[in-house]
Structures are given as structure tokens and as C-alpha cells.
């Protein structure tokens, strides 16, 4: 039989336990409706802008046949305006262009900020 470790057989030492004393939190005063937001503090915050080039609808059987070299034809035609979104909310439309061998978007229309879901 193995003897238990010494700490298991010795009496427990007294531990001084006291309740935590915390200062009450001050309730922040909400900014009034006329107080402007500190937008300057947000200017360097990165956001992701998404542009959907197009879409295709395929039966699952056709999807399973896709492989390297397959050309997937999109529903949209060349020159169809694309929607620019931030977190799924449209804010502009534009046209796809090529700049130095990279796709780019020339913005053609900015949606009104107060329009529902960014639509014109």
C-alpha cells in the first residue's frame, strides 16, 4: 500500500478570507442626441468592404462535377453594376474595372445614408 503524501495527512493551515471591498461604479452619463460622435477617433479603424461580382445557380449534381479548369458562367453580364456592402449593408454601387492587373471598382453611386438598408 502506498502512503498518502504528507500534505494530505497534515492538518489544514488557517487561511485569512475576507470579502472583496469594491468602490461603487459611477453610472456614465449618456451622450445627448445633439452631442456629435467622436468620428475622428474611428478614422483608423479598418472595415471590410465586400463586392459581389455575380452568382450562378446549379443543381447539386453539377456542383459535384466542378473541378480545376471548369469555367463557371455567372448570371450577370459584363458591365452589370455591382453592390458594395459593409457587414451585408449596401452603401454604394459601382462598375468593375482593372487597375494594374487587379480588379477594382469605380463607384458610380453612393446610397443616401438615411435610406432603408442603404437602398436609394
Helices and strands as residue ranges (DSSP letters): H 6-9, G 39-42, E 49-51, H 60-65, E 82-86, E 89-99, E 102-110, G 116-118
